[in-house]
């Protein structure tokens, strides 16, 4: 009767299987908003990794080519030397290649942390000046919601499913997928735009209203009821 999809991007893929648009209700992945009511102490992540007072650009995810980390590294190479890139996440086949590229392009301006647990992720996002999801393909992009819940601006690739949902929200920026020059421009804007950061509370409330577990459960119940009645 219906196939629930997490984003418009997944819906477009499903249309390619021959399904009709009216059979593809949107049902996003939920976030446990209560986990973000109390954020870690500011500065703890900086101190742990010796990042002093430099601006932090954060990538969080597995180290795999589909995640576009190489695009981010090349974009960061064109920025001022007072910025630091933090690459946080477990190796998924690309770490050695990324370390070599980072050493060539950024020298000591990049830090690889490896896997971070939930509390460590929140600490990293709390201290980051901007979080980046540069994926070549990303059906949803939970990191974007996590970043917003930590009141940290997020830059999304246009190949991310959440880009169309959030791109007009304060503190959310979108760049053309695989375009490192466009990403570099968006990084400069995001880091230097204090007004966007001050408006993050509005975007945070949007995430709570649309992606909290309670909101998604309510939407799921509505989809199931409608599908049963129409089947």
C-alpha positions in Angstrom: 0.0 0.0 0.0 2.9 2.4 0.7 6.7 2.5 1.0 7.9 5.0 3.6 11.0 6.9 2.6 13.3 8.9 4.8 13.8 11.8 2.3 12.9 13.3 -1.1 16.2 11.8 -2.4 15.1 8.3 -1.5 11.7 9.0 -3.0 13.3 9.9 -6.3 15.2 6.6 -6.3 12.0 4.7 -5.5 10.3 6.4 -8.4 12.9 4.6 -10.6 11.5 1.3 -9.4 8.1 2.2 -10.9 6.4 3.2 -7.7 3.9 6.2 -7.9 4.6 9.4 -5.9 1.4 9.0 -3.8 2.7 5.6 -2.5 5.8 7.2 -1.1 5.1 8.9 2.2 8.0 10.7 3.9 9.0 9.2 7.3 12.4 10.6 8.4 14.8 8.9 10.8 14.2 10.2 14.4 16.6 11.8 16.8 16.5 11.4 20.6 16.2 15.0 21.4 16.4 14.3 25.2 20.0 13.2 24.7 20.9 16.9 23.9 19.1 18.7 26.8 22.5 19.0 28.6 25.5 19.6 26.3 29.1 18.8 27.3 31.2 21.6 28.8 32.6 23.9 26.1 36.3 23.6 25.5 36.7 20.0 26.7 37.2 18.6 23.2 39.6 21.4 22.3 41.7 20.7 25.3 41.6 16.9 24.8 43.0 17.2 21.2 45.3 20.3 21.7 43.3 22.5 19.3 43.8 25.8 21.3 41.8 28.7 20.0 41.7 27.8 16.3 38.4 27.6 14.4 37.4 24.0 14.1 35.9 22.4 11.0 34.5 19.0 11.9 33.7 15.9 9.8 32.0 13.1 11.7 31.4 9.7 10.0 33.1 6.6 8.7 36.2 7.1 6.5 34.9 5.9 3.2 35.1 7.5 -0.3 31.3 7.9 -0.5 31.5 10.4 2.4 33.5 12.9 0.4 36.2 13.6 3.0 38.8 14.1 0.3 36.6 16.9 -1.1 36.6 18.6 2.3 40.3 18.3 2.8 41.0 20.0 -0.6 38.4 22.7 0.2 40.1 23.4 3.6 43.5 23.7 1.9 42.4 27.0 0.4 41.4 28.5 3.8 43.5 30.5 6.2 46.1 28.7 8.3 44.3 29.5 11.6 41.6 26.9 10.8 41.8 23.3 11.9 40.1 20.3 10.3 39.0 17.4 12.6 38.2 14.1 11.0 36.3 11.9 13.5 35.2 8.4 12.8 36.2 4.8 12.2 38.3 3.7 9.2 36.2 2.1 6.5 38.9 1.6 4.0 40.1 5.1 3.2 42.1 6.3 6.3 45.6 5.8 4.9 44.7 7.6 1.7 43.1 10.5 3.6 46.0 10.8 6.0 48.4 11.1 3.0 46.2 13.7 1.3 45.8 15.7 4.5 49.5 15.7 5.2 50.2 17.0 1.7 47.4 19.7 1.7 47.1 20.6 5.4 50.1 19.5 7.3 49.5 19.8 11.0 46.2 21.5 10.5 44.3 18.2 10.5 43.5 15.9 13.4 42.2 12.3 13.0 40.5 11.1 16.2 39.2 7.7 15.3 35.8 6.5 16.6 34.0 8.7 19.0 31.2 7.5 21.3 28.0 9.5 21.7 29.3 11.8 24.5 32.5 12.4 22.7 30.6 13.2 19.5 28.5 15.8 21.4 31.7 17.3 22.8 33.3 17.6 19.4 30.1 19.2 17.9 29.8 21.6 20.8 33.4 22.9 20.3 33.2 22.9 16.5 32.6 26.1 14.6 31.0 24.3 11.8 30.2 20.6 11.0 30.4 19.4 7.3 28.7 16.5 5.6 30.4 16.4 2.2 29.0 13.1 1.0 28.9 12.1 -2.6 25.6 10.3 -1.7 23.7 10.3 1.6 20.1 9.2 1.7 19.5 11.1 5.0 22.3 12.5 7.0 21.7 12.1 10.8 24.9 14.1 11.6 23.2 17.2 10.4 20.5 16.8 13.1 23.0 16.0 15.7 25.0 19.1 14.9 22.0 21.3 15.0 21.0 19.9 18.4 24.4 21.0 19.6 23.7 24.5 18.1 26.6 24.1 15.6 26.2 25.3 12.0 26.1 22.5 9.4 27.2 22.4 5.7 25.5 19.8 3.6 26.3 18.4 0.2 23.5 18.7 -2.3 23.7 14.9 -2.5 22.4 14.6 1.1 18.8 13.8 1.6 18.3 16.4 4.4 19.6 19.2 2.3 16.2 19.9 0.7 14.6 19.8 4.2 16.9 22.1 6.0 18.8 24.3 3.4 16.6 27.4 4.2 17.1 27.2 7.9 19.4 29.4 9.9 22.9 27.9 10.4 22.4 25.4 7.5 24.4 25.7 4.3 24.3 23.7 1.1 27.1 23.3 -1.5 27.1 21.6 -4.9 28.1 18.0 -4.5 31.8 17.3 -5.3 32.5 21.1 -5.9 35.4 21.9 -3.6 35.4 25.5 -4.6 31.8 25.9 -3.7 32.4 24.1 -0.4 35.3 26.5 0.4 33.1 29.5 -0.2 30.4 28.0 2.1 33.0 27.3 4.8 34.1 31.0 4.7 30.5 32.2 5.0 29.5 29.7 7.8 32.6 30.4 9.9 32.3 34.2 9.6 28.5 34.5 10.0 27.7 35.1 13.7 24.1 36.1 12.9 23.4 32.6 11.5 24.9 31.1 14.7 22.8 33.2 17.0 19.7 32.0 15.1 20.5 28.3 15.6 17.9 28.1 18.4 15.2 28.5 15.8 16.6 25.7 13.7 17.0 23.5 16.8 13.3 24.0 17.5 12.5 23.0 13.9 14.4 19.8 14.3 12.6 19.0 17.6 9.2 19.6 16.0 9.9 17.6 12.9 12.5 14.9 13.7 12.0 14.1 17.4 11.0 10.5 18.3 7.6 11.7 19.3 7.0 13.6 16.0 8.2 10.6 13.9 6.0 8.1 15.8 3.0 10.4 15.3 3.7 10.6 11.6 4.3 6.8 11.4 0.9 6.1 13.0 -0.8 8.5 10.6 0.9 6.8 7.6 -0.1 3.3 8.8 -3.7 4.3 9.4 -4.1 6.0 6.0 -2.4 3.0 4.2 -4.7 0.5 5.9 -7.8 2.5 5.1 -6.8 2.9 1.4 -5.5 -0.6 0.8 
